[in-house]
Every structure is written in C-alpha cells, then in structure tokens.
Amino acid sequence: MLDAILTPEQKMLRDETRAFVKGVPRKLILDMDADQVHYPREFVNDLAERHLLGLRFPVEYGGRGLGWSDEIVALEEVGILGTSLACLYSLPSIVGEALHVFGTPEQKERWLRPVLEGKLTVAEALTEPRGGSDFFGTTTVARQEGDEFVLDGQKRFVVGAEGADLFLVYARTNLEAKSRKGLSAFIVERGHGVDVEHVYGLLGTRGGGTGRIYFRGARVPRKNLIGPLNGAAEVFYQMMIPERMTSAAGALGMARASLEVAARYSDRRKAFGQKIRSFEGVNFKVADSITQLDAARMLVYGAARSLDLGDDPHRCRRLVSEAKKFATDTAWQVVNHAMQILGGIGYTNVYPIERLLRDTRLIMIWTGTNEVMSLIIQHEYYRELLGRRDTARDIEKDATEADQGEEKVYE
Ligand SMILES: Cc1cc2nc3c(=O)[nH]c(=O)nc-3n(C[C@H](O)[C@H](O)[C@H](O)COP(=O)(O)OP(=O)(O)OC[C@H]3O[C@@H](n4cnc5c(N)ncnc54)[C@H](O)[C@@H]3O)c2cc1C
C-alpha cells in the first residue's frame, strides 16, 4: 500500500506481517507447488500464534478489532507468497465474516474463537459441479429431521477439502421457494457422510488440498445453522465482501513481487552492451506495471475505506467488485510483463515468475469470475445513476442544439 496513506499503526502492521512473511520457509512454498503438501496447517498455526488471523474481528474472539483499511495492508504482504498461502490466510477472514455477522454468541465461541486461535481450520463450500457463477442454483439439499439437517449433494473446487476441520456449506432447505429464498448456510464438521473423493491437479495454487466433497446423508445439528433458516442469501452477500477483498488485496502482493523481480533483473541483465532497462520496450513495461499496480492499490483502498465508513451497501458492492476485477487483471498483466522482461529464463523455474503466473491465472476466475464482477459493476452503477435525483448540472443541455427535442429519438 502507498506509504503516504498509511497511518503509523498500519505501517507497524505492514512491517509485522512483512517480518512473518519473510520467515515463511522457502521449502513450504516449493513443496506446496510440487503438491507434496496437501494442507499446511503449521502455516495457519504460525499466523494464529502471531495474532494475524481475522484482524477485523473483535478482540474478545481473538481478532484485533481493525478495519478493512488495515486488513488489506496485511493481505498485500501475505500475497507475495502466492495464491495458495494467501488463500489459507484469507479463509478465516471469509468464513469468519459469516460467523461474526450472523453467528450467535455460542457459535462465535465454538467456532470463531478457535479458528482465530488456529485450533480449527475452515473452508468454504459454495461451488457445485453444475456451476459456480450461478450460485443461487445450488442443488445440495438439507432436509430437516427433528433437531438435525441431513445433507445430500456435492461441492467442488473447495480449497481445504483435504485438511480443513470445518466447512461453511450452502444448501437448499426449501425446495418450493424461489432459489434465493430457499437456501441456508451451515457449519459442517468433517465426519460421517462428508467424503473428499477427488483432489484436483491444478495449474497453480497447489498444496491447499483443493477437492470435491460429497455429502451423503451427512447429519448436521440445527445449532450449526448460520443465520436464518432459508436466509442464506444475506449470508452469501455478506461473505462476498471478504471473499473478493481478500482476492483483490492478495493480488497486489503477487503483482508487486513479480514487478520487483523483473525490475531488478532488468537492472542487471545486458543486451547489445547495455542494461536492458535502458530499452523503452522494457522500461515502459515497468512503468505500465507500476502505474497499474498503484491504480489497483488505490481502488482496493477506496473499497476498503468505503466499507469501513459504512457507505451505501450497493456502492460498496460495486467498489468491491471493481477492486477484485481490476486488481486481479492487473496482477495478471504485471506478471506477464515480468515474464516478458525476463525473456526465456522467466519461463523456467530458475525464477519464481512462472509460478506466480500460474497462480495469478486463477484469481481472475475464482471468488466470482471477472465477468461476474462486470455484471455486478454495471448493475450497481445503473441502479445508482438511474435511481438518483440529480442535483448536479444537467450536462445534456451543454450542446449547441440541445433543444432539438424531435432529434432525441430513443425507440
Ligand atoms: C483452484 C480453485 C479453487 C477454488 N476454491 C473454491 C473454494 O474454496 N470454495 C468454493 O466454493 N469455490 C471455489 N472455487 C470455485 C470458483 O469460485 C468457481 O470456479 C468460479 O466461481 C466459476 O464457477 P465455474 O467454474 O462453475 O464456472 P461457470 O460458472 O460455469 O462459468 C463458466 C464461464 O461462463 C462465464 N459466465 C457464467 N455466467 C455468466 C454471466 N451471467 N455473465 C457473463 N459470464 C458468465 C464465466 O465468467 C466463465 O467464464 C475454486 C476454483 C478453483 C479453480
């Protein structure tokens, strides 16, 4: 994040997180990328020990009572480790949001606190084989039987399918109601009827145990219901804030890491007797990367401030979606520039750019694809613009022949 906009406390948080990130063993990153690790619990435990998980949540449950403007500072730092570790850092923030906003005091005590203490690990199970973008088309069913719900269905692409203790699962509890009004959210503990049957071979973002989960008559106590029965739409919209803010802020770290590797390389590598950074074809890519990264940072920061200040939820939704889309697109462009600047060696595993490139490809797809982000951005913009009683200048009248009403044909 830009120094000038950080408070002294945020700078301290940045330095604290940076020190943690510096100490993460290189071997862990490489072993995860080689799929030799399926869920690095010790990484989550280390974060918890340093009190770095769920920074936004109240101190009484183990958070630090901070805001989004603070959490994004830590996220950018963790982001330089790549998508997998940034995701494992983010999951307590994402699932924790549902528990924090919708959980009862007992539920927070039972799950939020141990999650922030690193005693329990969490995953979120939204996506189904039939589609992720059409979330409200969820087909996993939870039938009520006395004091329990019985879950049947499947979820796929769940990070932590292998390794997490708890899953936040969305299931249909009213088959007659319209899709949005018939879903409920549950905490499902790993156990009987919860089976992981496929762990994916991924292009990048490896080592997080991303798999497919089957629920076959999984019995979930009613007290595991998060939020109102059939009221999961609200939980979902709330969770999409951390879901997308964590992707956006983590992307800044990956972009920064790639840019720094490339800029240093360009200052050492020579061609035609000169440092390659002296070629416009190289240094303009560096300039574009810096500019895009700073623009992405400001958009992420703007979304964070809007959330912290309690701005209109629709405007926040638009800004969060813009931040996710722009920061992840930026990371992809910056890492591609970096690979181009490194030339052939950038395509090898002598430098980490190829791993970061594989990692950043995902972030334009998950937590809502960037096409879905565009869908939300334009929807919320039209809603705001067309629903507004304007007090601003009517710019349409600033045309020489603005009064030619018969020329203004719309149908
Ligand atoms: C490695 C990995 C980890 C993941 N982790 C998790 C996780 O932990 N938990 C979880 O629940 N999910 C997770 N996901 C799922 C991810 O969020 C979904 O893959 C994503 O939301 C897209 O859903 P889909 O793959 O079903 O694609 P689809 O929804 O089938 O979309 C296919 C294409 O159609 C486009 N499209 C669809 N609808 C529209 C529309 N209305 N307008 C414009 N374009 C549209 C999409 O943009 C996309 O290009 C993960 C995915 C991967 C690959």
The ligand as an ORCA input file, in Angstrom:
! r2SCAN-3c Opt
* xyz 0 1
  C      -8.343    -23.762     -7.767
  C      -9.726    -23.313     -7.438
  C     -10.062    -23.052     -6.118
  C     -11.351    -22.685     -5.787
  N     -11.703    -22.523     -4.471
  C     -13.009    -22.507     -4.132
  C     -13.410    -22.674     -2.767
  O     -12.583    -22.797     -1.859
  N     -14.747    -22.725     -2.499
  C     -15.696    -22.624     -3.467
  O     -16.865    -22.691     -3.159
  N     -15.334    -22.445     -4.772
  C     -14.030    -22.401     -5.116
  N     -13.649    -22.269     -6.437
  C     -14.683    -22.167     -7.452
  C     -14.675    -20.825     -8.208
  O     -15.138    -19.800     -7.397
  C     -15.524    -21.066     -9.471
  O     -14.763    -21.885    -10.337
  C     -15.924    -19.769    -10.155
  O     -16.851    -19.041     -9.380
  C     -16.542    -20.025    -11.533
  O     -17.505    -21.036    -11.493
  P     -17.432    -22.238    -12.549
  O     -16.043    -22.766    -12.524
  O     -18.519    -23.191    -12.248
  O     -17.646    -21.551    -13.942
  P     -19.068    -21.218    -14.620
  O     -19.951    -20.564    -13.618
  O     -19.550    -22.411    -15.321
  O     -18.629    -20.122    -15.687
  C     -18.018    -20.502    -16.927
  C     -17.775    -19.230    -17.751
  O     -19.030    -18.590    -18.024
  C     -18.978    -17.234    -17.613
  N     -20.271    -16.824    -17.096
  C     -21.116    -17.551    -16.312
  N     -22.210    -16.832    -16.040
  C     -22.049    -15.618    -16.626
  C     -22.840    -14.434    -16.722
  N     -24.028    -14.348    -16.119
  N     -22.348    -13.379    -17.419
  C     -21.135    -13.460    -18.027
  N     -20.358    -14.559    -17.997
  C     -20.802    -15.614    -17.301
  C     -17.921    -17.202    -16.517
  O     -17.379    -15.898    -16.345
  C     -16.918    -18.200    -17.051
  O     -16.082    -17.552    -17.972
  C     -12.331    -22.546     -6.802
  C     -11.975    -22.768     -8.136
  C     -10.702    -23.157     -8.456
  C     -10.376    -23.447     -9.892
*
